[in-house]
Each structure stands twice: as structure tokens, then as C-alpha cells.
Amino acid sequence: MKRPFKLLLLSALLAAQTAFADINVGVTVSTTGPAASLGIPEKNTVSLMPAVIGGQKVNYIVLDDASDTTAAVTNARKLIAENKVDVILGSTTSPNSLAMIDAVAEAQTPMISIAASARIVEPVDAKKRWVFKTPQNDIMMSLAIISHMADKGIKTVGFIGFADAYGEGWFNEFSKAAGLKGVQIVANERYSRADTSVTGQVLKIVAAKPEAVLIAGSGTPAVLPQKALKERGYSGLIYQTHGVANNDFLRVGGKDVEGTFLPAGPVLVAAQLPANHPLKKSALEYVAKYEAAFGKGSISTFGAHAWDAGLLMSTAATQALKKAKPGTPEFRAAMRDALEGIKELSGAHGVFNMSPTDHLGLDQRARVMVKIEGGAWKYQP
């Protein structure tokens, strides 16, 4: 009788050890540098993520990559090698996230990016099978912009974007969308996130006399071309991307960004959405949590991308715990598989339906058009 009892006791102890293994989540975001206005609300949002998942304690190790690609890769390798993380959330910008892919693929550690470029997850290959993301793809938002332009009878447009993966990705996708609607791109310019003047580029755009201009930047650096256009007397319509959807852009842009149109995730105007909008409930849930912690009116779409990454992570971790112990290769592989199998998960920005060939999983429910009026975001039905 004693031996079976000892075996039962040993089994119980082993189960207890498994039950109390912590889940380690690595986070690298840009809380300093040009992308800080994006990264700070992302870091804030991490504090709202669950402290316990499936009975397991969750540890969040949050690092700043200072909007720098080299620092992002260093952070990713540190989180993997030293902190033994089960998953990585980040980084804030497309160049940083793209640079991290090799590191997470080599370590076979799933990564959920909170940056926009489709190249982060497309095509799903041997490396990118470990990578997922939450922000809407550029083509989805490009189609929203070009449809809005076409409805207003616009035939010519000027383009100015970041001289990096974000700007290039946007130009490529916007060019495709423009071709579908017969809109001609008459100027194509670039600038650096850290530039303090774009006078030369703006003069070329103004000389081309486009009926509208699209600025493909993110955060407060996206204000620079718009201010320069206003200074040069440009009177056509100005569009921005969903990369500017935070209050810092409104604060820095002031009167120069009045009348701007942009596509955005529903969370930006959650309270203004119709009652039957499929994202209203889940978007308002995030808004309530964030503003309770950081103040009314503090909401940012970038924090919401991090929130959705946290939802994906916790959903996948819950499933992975049924198959393996945190801290093991088996658990990381189970998390990757679970992420790929997520269906109909409503987040702040959209409804996620992942698959082996789609590591974003969003559809047109994840976008709305917005106009800046009176220094605020106004939903455009």
C-alpha cells in the first residue's frame, strides 16, 4: 500500500512543479527616439496585460530599443538567451520588427509584432512561420484611402514617406491601389524619421500640382511634411496613414493637421461607432481599461496594437499549457501552433482569424476612415 501512495505523491509533486512554472513574455518597444510617441502607450499597455494565465504566473520583461534596429535585435537576443522568454511582443516600428526575424526564427521563439509592414509576416516561410503581427496591412489601409480619394473625384496625388521599410511598403501598396482606381501618382519623395526639414521634397510635390498628398509616416515625425506643405500654401487634401493615430500627432500638428483624412483601427473612434459595429464592444473595453489607468483622452491606436498582441499571446498560452511546460521548446512550439489556429478573436482593432498562410488574420472590419476636426478624431461613416 505504501508504494502506490509514494507514486501518487511523486506524481502530485511533478504536477505541482508544472503548474507553478512561470510564463516569461519578452517585450521590446521604442519608448525613446523618433518612435517614442508610439512606443510609450505600447509600454503602458503591457501593464494592463494578465498577470496570470491558466493558473500560471506571467512575467513581463520590457526593454526599450530606442527606435533603433540594432538595439531591437540586441534586445531580442537578450530576452531569448538571458531571460528564456516563451514569446516576444514587439517591436514598435517595421524596420525594427523586420530586423528581429532572424533572431526569433533561430531560437524558434514566437514573436507578435506591433508594427505595420506586411513584409513582417509575408510570405509565411521557414523563418516567418514564427512571426505574427497585429496592425493592419498597408494594402488594407491603402484601399481605404484610395476609395475615399476616388469618391471625392481626385485624379492626381503626391506621395512623401519615410525612407525606410514603412515608407517603401506604403508606396508599393498605395501604387497598386491607385492603379485600381485610375489615380495617378505625380510625385514620389522620401525623408528620414529624424529629419528636421523637407523643404526640397515639398517643393517638388507642390510643383507637380497634385489634387491630394499622402504622407506615409508615423508618430510625430509625420507632422513635418504637412507643416511644410501648409507653409508653401498647398490647399489640396492631405491624407496620413494609420501610423499617426495618437494624441501627440494632434498636439504637435496643431492647426496644420486640421482637415486631414486617415484610415484607422476602430478603437480610435470607438465611442462614435454605430451600436451594431462588430468591434464597438471589444474596442471600448480596451479604451476603458487604458483610460482608467492613464487618464481620459489618453487612448492611442498603438497601445491598442499591443493590447491585441497581448490577447493573442494569452489565448495561445492558454492552449499551449495543455501540451507543455513554459520555458521549454515544446511550449514555444505549442504557442506558435496555437497562434496560427486562432479564430474569431475580437480585439481592439479587429477580429483575428489566423491560418498557416495568414499571420495577421484581419479583414475589412479592422478599418474606418477618420477626419481631424477641431483637434479631434471624427468618425467618417
C-alpha positions in Angstrom: 0.0 0.0 0.0 2.9 2.4 0.7 4.5 2.2 -2.8 1.3 3.3 -4.7 1.0 6.1 -2.2 4.6 7.3 -2.9 3.9 7.1 -6.6 0.8 9.2 -6.2 2.7 11.7 -4.1 5.5 11.9 -6.7 3.0 12.5 -9.5 1.3 15.2 -7.5 4.7 16.9 -6.8 5.6 16.8 -10.5 2.2 18.2 -11.5 2.6 21.0 -8.9 6.0 21.9 -10.4 4.5 22.1 -13.8 1.6 24.1 -12.5 3.9 26.7 -10.9 6.2 27.3 -13.9 6.1 30.9 -14.9 5.4 32.2 -18.4 8.0 34.7 -19.5 7.0 37.3 -22.0 9.7 39.5 -23.6 8.7 42.9 -24.8 10.9 45.3 -26.8 9.3 48.7 -27.8 10.5 52.1 -28.8 10.0 54.3 -25.7 12.7 56.7 -26.7 13.8 58.0 -30.1 11.6 59.1 -33.1 9.0 56.4 -32.5 8.6 57.2 -28.7 5.1 58.6 -29.2 4.1 55.1 -30.4 6.2 53.0 -28.0 5.2 54.7 -24.8 1.5 53.8 -25.0 2.6 50.3 -26.0 4.7 50.0 -22.9 1.8 51.4 -20.8 -0.5 48.7 -22.2 1.8 45.9 -21.1 0.9 46.9 -17.5 -2.7 46.0 -18.3 -2.0 42.5 -19.6 -2.9 39.5 -17.5 -0.6 38.6 -14.5 -1.9 35.1 -14.5 -2.8 32.8 -17.5 -4.2 29.4 -16.9 -3.1 29.4 -13.3 0.5 30.3 -14.3 2.2 33.5 -13.2 3.3 35.7 -16.1 6.5 37.8 -16.0 6.8 40.7 -18.5 10.4 41.8 -19.3 10.1 45.1 -21.0 13.1 46.7 -22.8 13.5 50.0 -24.8 15.1 49.7 -28.2 15.3 53.5 -28.7 13.7 53.3 -32.2 17.0 51.6 -33.4 17.2 48.4 -35.4 20.4 47.2 -33.8 19.1 47.8 -30.3 15.9 45.9 -31.2 17.9 42.8 -32.4 20.1 43.0 -29.3 17.0 43.1 -27.1 15.5 40.2 -28.8 18.7 38.1 -28.4 19.0 39.1 -24.7 15.4 38.2 -24.0 15.8 34.8 -25.6 19.3 33.9 -24.2 19.2 35.5 -20.8 15.5 35.7 -19.8 14.5 32.5 -21.5 11.2 34.0 -22.8 8.4 32.0 -24.2 7.3 34.7 -26.6 8.3 38.2 -27.7 6.0 41.1 -28.3 7.4 43.9 -30.5 8.9 45.9 -31.8 7.2 49.3 -32.4 8.4 50.0 -36.0 8.6 48.0 -39.1 12.4 48.2 -39.6 13.0 47.0 -36.0 10.5 44.1 -36.4 12.0 43.1 -39.7 15.4 43.1 -38.2 14.3 40.8 -35.3 13.0 38.0 -37.5 16.3 36.1 -37.8 16.8 36.1 -34.1 13.4 34.7 -33.2 13.5 32.2 -36.0 16.9 30.8 -35.0 15.6 30.4 -31.4 12.2 29.1 -32.5 10.5 31.6 -30.3 7.2 33.0 -31.4 7.1 36.8 -32.0 4.0 39.0 -32.2 5.0 42.3 -33.9 3.1 45.5 -33.2 4.4 47.1 -36.4 2.6 47.5 -39.7 4.6 46.3 -42.7 3.1 43.3 -44.4 6.7 42.1 -45.1 7.0 41.2 -41.4 4.7 38.2 -41.9 4.5 37.8 -45.7 5.2 35.4 -47.2 5.0 32.8 -44.4 8.2 30.8 -44.8 10.6 28.9 -42.6 11.5 32.0 -40.7 8.3 33.9 -40.7 6.3 30.9 -39.5 7.4 32.1 -36.1 6.2 35.7 -36.6 2.7 37.2 -36.3 1.5 40.8 -36.1 -1.5 42.9 -35.1 -1.5 46.2 -37.1 -3.5 46.3 -40.3 -1.6 45.7 -43.5 -0.7 48.7 -45.7 -2.8 47.4 -48.6 -5.9 47.3 -46.5 -5.4 50.9 -45.4 -4.3 52.0 -48.9 -7.5 50.7 -50.4 -9.5 52.7 -47.8 -7.6 55.9 -48.7 -7.8 55.5 -52.5 -11.5 54.7 -52.3 -12.0 57.9 -50.3 -10.0 59.9 -52.9 -11.9 58.4 -55.8 -15.2 59.3 -54.1 -14.0 62.9 -54.0 -13.1 62.8 -57.6 -9.3 63.0 -57.1 -7.2 62.0 -60.1 -3.7 63.0 -59.1 -1.8 62.5 -55.9 1.7 63.3 -54.5 3.4 60.9 -52.1 6.0 61.5 -49.4 7.0 58.8 -47.0 9.8 57.6 -44.7 13.0 56.4 -46.3 12.7 53.0 -44.7 10.6 49.9 -44.8 7.5 51.8 -43.7 7.6 54.3 -46.5 8.6 51.8 -49.2 5.9 49.4 -48.1 3.3 52.1 -48.2 4.4 53.3 -51.7 4.3 49.8 -53.1 0.8 49.1 -51.8 -0.6 52.5 -52.4 0.7 52.3 -56.0 -1.3 49.1 -56.5 -4.4 50.6 -55.0 -4.1 53.8 -57.1 -3.8 51.8 -60.2 -7.1 50.1 -59.4 -8.9 53.4 -59.2 -7.1 55.2 -62.0 -5.4 57.7 -59.7 -2.1 59.0 -60.9 0.9 59.4 -58.6 2.6 62.6 -59.9 5.3 62.9 -57.2 7.2 60.4 -55.0 9.5 61.7 -52.3 11.2 60.3 -49.1 12.6 61.7 -45.9 14.2 60.3 -42.7 12.4 59.9 -39.4 15.0 62.2 -37.8 15.0 64.9 -40.5 14.3 68.5 -39.4 13.5 69.8 -42.9 11.7 68.5 -46.0 11.7 71.8 -48.0 13.3 70.3 -51.1 10.9 67.3 -51.2 7.8 69.5 -50.6 8.8 72.0 -53.3 8.9 69.1 -55.8 5.5 67.9 -54.7 3.9 71.4 -54.9 5.4 71.9 -58.4 3.7 68.7 -59.5 0.3 70.2 -58.6 -1.4 67.1 -57.2 -5.0 67.3 -56.0 -4.1 65.4 -52.9 -1.0 64.4 -51.0 -0.4 61.2 -49.0 2.1 61.3 -46.2 3.4 57.9 -45.3 5.0 58.4 -41.9 4.2 57.5 -38.3 4.2 59.3 -35.0 5.2 63.0 -34.6 7.8 62.9 -37.5 4.8 62.6 -39.9 3.9 66.2 -39.0 7.0 67.6 -40.7 5.9 67.3 -44.4 2.4 68.5 -43.5 3.6 71.7 -41.9 5.9 72.3 -44.9 3.0 71.9 -47.3 0.9 74.4 -45.4 3.9 76.8 -45.3 4.1 76.6 -49.1 0.4 77.3 -49.4 -0.7 73.9 -50.5 -4.5 73.8 -50.5 -5.3 70.3 -51.7 -6.5 67.4 -49.5 -3.9 65.8 -47.2 -4.0 62.2 -46.1 -2.0 60.4 -43.5 -1.7 56.7 -42.6 -2.8 54.9 -39.5 0.7 55.5 -38.2 -0.2 58.9 -36.9 -3.3 57.9 -34.8 -2.3 59.3 -31.4 -2.8 62.5 -29.5 0.9 63.5 -29.8 0.3 63.9 -33.5 -2.6 66.2 -32.9 -0.6 68.2 -30.3 2.4 68.7 -32.4 0.5 69.2 -35.7 -2.0 71.7 -34.2 -3.8 73.8 -36.9 -1.6 72.4 -39.6 -3.2 69.0 -39.5 -6.8 70.2 -39.4 -8.9 68.6 -42.1 -6.6 65.6 -42.5 -8.1 62.3 -43.6 -6.7 58.9 -42.5 -7.7 55.3 -42.2 -7.5 53.9 -38.6 -8.5 51.0 -36.4 -12.0 51.3 -35.0 -10.5 51.8 -31.5 -9.6 55.4 -32.3 -13.2 56.4 -32.5 -14.8 53.6 -30.6 -17.4 55.7 -28.8 -18.5 57.2 -32.2 -19.1 53.8 -33.9 -22.6 52.7 -34.6 -24.1 50.4 -32.0 -24.1 47.5 -34.4 -20.4 47.8 -35.3 -18.7 44.4 -34.7 -15.7 46.0 -32.9 -17.5 48.5 -30.7 -17.7 46.4 -27.6 -14.2 45.0 -27.7 -12.7 48.4 -28.6 -14.5 50.2 -25.8 -13.2 47.5 -23.4 -9.6 48.5 -24.1 -10.4 52.2 -24.1 -12.0 51.8 -20.6 -9.0 49.9 -19.2 -6.4 52.2 -20.6 -8.1 55.5 -19.7 -8.8 54.2 -16.2 -5.1 53.7 -15.8 -3.7 56.6 -17.7 -6.4 59.3 -17.9 -9.3 60.2 -20.0 -8.4 61.0 -23.6 -5.1 59.2 -23.4 -6.0 56.4 -25.7 -3.8 55.5 -28.6 -4.2 53.1 -31.5 -0.5 52.0 -30.9 -1.3 50.9 -27.4 -4.3 49.0 -28.9 -1.9 47.1 -31.2 0.0 46.0 -28.1 -3.3 45.1 -26.4 -4.3 42.9 -29.3 -0.8 41.3 -29.2 -1.5 40.5 -25.5 -4.9 39.0 -26.4 -3.2 36.8 -29.0 -0.5 35.8 -26.6 -2.8 34.9 -23.7 -5.1 33.0 -25.9 -2.3 30.9 -27.4 -0.6 30.4 -24.0 -3.8 29.0 -22.6 -3.9 26.4 -25.3 -0.1 25.7 -25.1 -0.3 25.0 -21.4 -2.4 21.9 -22.2 0.5 20.5 -24.1 3.8 21.6 -22.5 5.5 23.4 -19.6 6.6 27.0 -20.0 10.3 27.5 -20.6 10.6 24.6 -22.9 10.9 24.3 -26.7 7.7 22.3 -26.7 5.8 25.1 -25.1 7.1 27.7 -27.6 6.2 25.4 -30.5 2.8 24.8 -29.0 2.3 28.6 -28.6 3.2 29.1 -32.3 0.8 26.4 -33.4 -2.0 27.9 -31.2 -1.4 31.4 -32.6 -1.8 30.1 -36.1 -5.1 28.4 -35.2 -6.8 31.4 -33.5 -10.3 32.1 -34.9 -12.8 34.9 -34.4 -10.9 36.6 -31.6 -12.2 40.1 -31.2 -9.6 42.7 -30.3 -9.4 46.4 -30.1 -8.6 46.8 -33.8 -10.3 43.9 -35.5 -11.4 40.2 -35.5 -8.4 37.9 -35.8 -8.6 34.7 -37.9 -5.1 33.3 -38.3 -4.1 30.5 -40.7 -0.8 28.8 -41.9 -0.7 31.3 -44.7 -2.1 34.4 -42.9 -0.3 35.5 -39.7 -2.3 38.8 -39.4 -5.8 37.5 -39.8 -7.7 40.8 -40.1 -10.3 41.7 -42.6 -12.1 45.0 -43.6 -13.8 45.1 -40.1 -10.4 46.4 -38.9 -10.6 49.8 -40.6 -12.6 53.0 -40.6 -12.0 56.4 -42.1 -11.3 59.3 -39.8 -11.0 63.1 -40.2 -9.3 65.6 -37.9 -11.8 68.3 -36.9 -11.3 70.8 -34.1 -8.2 69.0 -33.0 -10.0 65.7 -32.5 -10.7 62.4 -34.4 -14.1 62.3 -36.1 -15.5 59.1 -37.5 -16.5 59.2 -41.2 -19.4 56.9 -41.9 
